[in-house]
């Protein structure tokens, strides 16, 4: 069994994930969503003037599903943006936790050194023996 306790985080990789993910959202999903929405918004809804009630209902159902689809995509975009920001916040938190832990370790070592040295009696510099 491994003696390793804890885990290691590649902070730069977490920041990179956040940046790359946001880029993908902006360049791919957001752009595609906007382009598709523009096409559908500028296209008349088929079947609304049909004589058949079934065709009219199908047209209304189709339109409702398109609206639901875009609402779902909008939620995905928002959640993706939150996730991308969270990656940066998490990476920053790891960085400050590491700095804090390092400071705590240095403080503990200094205190231990002072405690050890406080228990050592003074030494005669010429003889090298405790006074």
N, C-alpha and C positions, 0 to 999 in steps of 0.2 A: 504494500500500500504506500502511496506517495506521502512524503513528509511535508509537502507543500500545502500551506494553509492560505486561503484567500484566492484571489485571481488578479490578473493583470489586464489593464484596459489600455488599448492603443488610442489615446485621446485624439491624435491627429486623424486616425481612421474614422472615429465617431464624428468629428467635425466634417471630414470629407463626405461621409454618408449624408449628413444633413444638407450640405451644399449641393451635392450631386442629385439628391432626391428632389430638392426644391427646383433645381434646374430642369429635371425631367418633367416635373409638374408644370412648370412655366412654359417650356418649349414644346412639349408633346401633348400632354393631356389638355391643358388649358387652351392651347392653340387649336387643337382638333375640336374641342368642345365649342369654341367660338365659331369656327368655320362651319361646323355641322349645324349649329343653331341658326346661323345666318342663312344657310341653304333652306332649312325647313321653315324659317320665319318668312322668307320671301317666296315660298311656294304655296299656292292655294291648297286648302284642304280638300282632298278628293271626296266625292260621294255625298256632300252635304246638300246638293241640289237634286239628288236622285229621287226617283219616284218610289222606290222600294224603301219601306221602313227598316228592313234588315240592313240594307246598304248604308242608310243614314246612321243607324246605330253602330255599325262597324266603323264608320268614319269617326264618330264621337269617341268610341272605345280606343281607336288608334291614336287619336289626339290626346286622350287622357293618359295612355301609356307613354307617349312621347314626353309629356309633362312630368310624369313620374320618373322617367329615365333621366331627364335633365336635373330634376331635384336630387336624385340619388348621386349623379355625377358631381353636382355641386357640393353635396355632403362629403363625398370622397375627396374632392379637391381641398375642402376646408380641413378635413381630418389629416390629409397628407401634409398640408402646410403646418398644422399644429405639430405633427410628428417631426418634421424637418427642424422646426424651432426647438423642439424638445431635445433633439440630438445635440444641438449646440449647448443647451442649458445643462444637460447631463455631462457632456465633456468638460464644461467649465466647472461643474461641481466636483468631478473627479480631480481636476487640476487643483482646486482649492483644498480639497480633502487631503491630497498628497502633500501639499505645502504645509497644511496644518499639522498633519501627522509628522512630517519631518521636523517642524518646529517643536512639537511635543517631545519627540525623541531626543532632540538636541537639549531641550530644557531638562529632561529626566537625566540625561548623561551628565550634564553640568552639575545638577543637584547631587547626583551620586558621587561625582568627583569631589565636590565640596565636603560631603559627608565623610568620605573615605579620608580625605586630607585632614579633616577636623579631628579624627580619632588618632592621628599620627602625632606622637610627641615631637616637640622641636628637636632638631639634630644639631649637635656641635659641628660647625663647618670644618674645623681643623681635624677633629677626631672621627667625624662621620658616625658618631654614636648619639643615641637619645640623651637629652639633658635631664 
